[in-house]
Structures are given as C-alpha cells and as structure tokens.
C-alpha cells in the first residue's frame, strides 16, 4: 500500500516529491484548481463567442459595402459621375479656347490697322527688292570666282603680276641705258 501511495503521489506531481500521506489534500487542491481552470475555460469560451459575433458583424459590414460598391460600379453610378465631370471639364476647356481665340482676333485687329499693314507691305516689298539685288550681286561674284578658278587661279595671277613687275623693271633699265647713251652721244 505504501508503494501504491508513493506511485500515486508521483503521478499527482511528477516534477516534485510529495509526501504520500498528503495525497488526499493534494488531490483536493488539484480538484479545486481543475474546477477553477474549467470555470476560466468556460469564461474564455464565452468571451470568444461574443468576439466571434463581433467578427461576424464586421464581415457582414465588409460584404455589404463590397456589394454596394460593386452594384454602383455595375450599374454605372460611379462611372456616370466620372464621365459627367470629364464632359463638363471638356466643355469648359472648349469655351476657354474659343474665348482665347476671340481675344486674339481682337488684339490683332487693334495692332494691325490699315496704315500699319500698308507700311508693313511697303517694307516687305523693299526687303524683297534688296534680297533680289543681293542675290544678283552674289551670283555675279560667284561667276567671277568661277572665271578666276577656270583661268589660272590666284597663283597664276600672282606669278603673272610678278612677271609684269620684273618685265617693267627690265624695261626701265633698258630705257635708262638708252637715255644715258643718248645723253652721252
């Protein structure tokens, strides 16, 4: 019996050594703690049940809002509102563009009076005449350049000029000799 009591005490509290004579008291304490744990477990289950109700209510709200948004999207109230706003902004932009065009025309009519347009026309014709004259001069200069290039070119002209200078010097020397002969004779 002593061995059974020791084995029972060991089963009741395996981590600590307990006295087999105190087994009824230990069992009573364990029963009380088990009852307390059962009461705590029941209270926790009741709390979980209440929280589950709250979670289900939140899921219901999320689903209701999702369904409402989907219905709005399907039936087009959101898209109709967006389209209406876009159409309104397009009309406003078109009106502003037309108003700007009218103001532009008004400014042009104020700036470009008949007198100013006549002066501008005269100046344009004058510039056109100057342009034609300058183009003609440019064409003539290019023709002369082509003639120089077709001829001997610049080097040929320089050599020819050098030859003319040397020939002139030689002729002057001869004239000087001839004059000195005539004066000596």
C-alpha positions in Angstrom: 0.0 0.0 0.0 2.9 2.3 0.8 4.3 1.6 -2.7 0.9 2.4 -4.3 0.6 5.6 -2.3 4.1 6.6 -3.4 3.3 5.8 -7.1 0.0 7.8 -6.8 1.9 10.7 -5.2 4.4 10.6 -8.1 1.6 10.5 -10.6 -0.1 13.5 -9.0 3.0 15.6 -9.0 5.7 14.1 -11.2 8.2 17.1 -11.0 8.3 17.3 -7.2 8.5 14.8 -4.5 5.4 14.8 -2.4 4.5 13.1 0.8 2.2 10.1 0.2 0.3 11.0 3.4 -0.7 14.3 1.9 -2.2 12.7 -1.2 -5.9 13.5 -0.2 -5.1 17.1 0.4 -3.1 17.3 -2.9 -6.0 15.7 -4.7 -8.4 18.2 -3.2 -6.2 21.1 -4.2 -5.9 19.7 -7.7 -9.6 19.3 -8.0 -10.1 22.9 -6.9 -7.5 24.1 -9.5 -9.2 21.9 -12.2 -12.6 23.4 -11.3 -11.0 26.9 -11.5 -9.5 26.1 -14.8 -12.8 24.8 -16.1 -14.5 28.0 -14.9 -11.8 30.1 -16.6 -12.1 28.0 -19.8 -15.9 28.5 -19.8 -15.5 32.2 -19.4 -12.9 32.3 -22.1 -15.2 30.3 -24.4 -18.0 32.8 -23.6 -15.7 35.7 -24.5 -14.6 34.0 -27.7 -18.3 33.5 -28.6 -19.0 37.2 -28.1 -15.9 38.2 -30.1 -17.0 35.8 -32.8 -20.3 37.6 -33.1 -18.4 40.9 -33.4 -16.1 39.4 -36.1 -19.2 38.1 -38.0 -20.7 41.6 -37.8 -17.6 43.1 -39.2 -17.5 40.6 -42.0 -21.2 41.4 -42.7 -20.4 45.1 -43.0 -17.4 44.5 -45.3 -19.5 42.3 -47.5 -22.4 44.8 -47.6 -20.0 47.6 -48.5 -18.4 45.5 -51.2 -21.7 44.6 -52.7 -22.9 48.2 -52.6 -19.7 49.3 -54.4 -19.9 46.5 -57.0 -23.6 47.4 -57.7 -22.6 51.1 -58.1 -19.8 50.0 -60.5 -22.0 47.6 -62.4 -24.9 50.0 -62.7 -22.5 52.8 -63.5 -23.3 55.5 -61.0 -19.6 56.0 -60.3 -18.7 55.8 -64.0 -21.5 58.1 -64.9 -20.4 60.7 -62.4 -16.8 60.5 -63.6 -18.0 60.8 -67.3 -20.2 63.7 -66.4 -17.3 65.5 -64.7 -15.0 64.8 -67.7 -17.6 66.1 -70.1 -18.1 69.3 -68.0 -14.3 69.9 -68.0 -14.1 69.3 -71.7 -16.9 71.9 -72.3 -15.2 74.4 -70.1 -11.9 73.9 -71.9 -13.5 74.3 -75.3 -15.2 77.5 -74.1 -11.9 78.9 -72.8 -10.2 78.1 -76.2 -12.9 79.9 -78.1 -12.7 82.9 -75.7 -9.0 83.0 -76.2 -9.4 82.9 -80.0 -11.8 85.8 -79.9 -9.4 87.8 -77.7 -6.5 87.0 -80.1 -8.5 88.3 -83.1 -9.4 91.5 -81.2 -5.8 92.1 -80.4 -4.7 91.5 -83.9 -7.4 93.9 -85.2 -6.2 96.6 -82.8 -2.5 96.1 -83.7 -2.7 95.6 -87.4 -4.5 98.7 -88.6 -4.7 99.6 -92.3 -1.9 102.1 -92.0 0.3 99.6 -90.3 -0.5 97.0 -92.9 0.4 99.4 -95.7 3.7 100.2 -94.0 4.4 96.5 -93.5 3.6 95.8 -97.1 5.9 98.5 -98.4 8.7 97.4 -96.1 8.2 93.8 -97.2 8.5 94.8 -100.9 11.6 96.9 -100.1 13.2 93.9 -98.4 12.3 91.7 -101.3 13.9 94.1 -103.7 17.1 94.3 -101.6 17.1 90.5 -101.4 16.9 90.2 -105.2 19.7 92.8 -105.6 22.0 91.0 -103.1 21.3 87.6 -104.7 22.2 89.1 -108.1 25.5 90.5 -106.7 26.2 87.2 -105.1 25.7 85.4 -108.4 28.0 87.8 -110.2 30.7 87.4 -107.5 30.4 83.6 -107.8 30.7 83.9 -111.6 33.9 86.0 -111.3 35.2 83.4 -108.8 34.5 80.6 -111.2 36.2 82.6 -114.0 39.3 83.1 -111.8 39.3 79.4 -110.9 38.8 78.4 -114.5 41.7 80.6 -115.6 45.0 80.3 -113.9 43.7 80.8 -110.5 45.2 83.1 -107.8 48.7 81.6 -108.1 48.7 82.1 -111.8 47.7 85.7 -111.3 50.4 86.3 -108.7 53.0 84.8 -111.0 51.8 86.9 -113.9 51.9 90.0 -111.7 55.5 89.1 -110.6 56.5 88.6 -114.3 54.9 92.0 -115.2 56.9 93.7 -112.4 60.2 92.1 -113.4 59.5 93.0 -117.1 58.7 96.5 -116.1 61.9 96.8 -114.1 63.9 95.3 -117.1 62.2 97.8 -119.5 63.0 100.7 -117.2 66.6 99.6 -117.0 66.8 99.5 -120.8 65.1 102.9 -121.1 67.6 104.2 -118.6 70.5 102.8 -120.6 69.1 104.1 -123.8 68.7 107.6 -122.3 72.2 107.5 -120.9 73.5 106.6 -124.4 71.6 109.4 -126.0 72.8 111.9 -123.5 76.4 110.7 -123.8 76.3 110.9 -127.6 
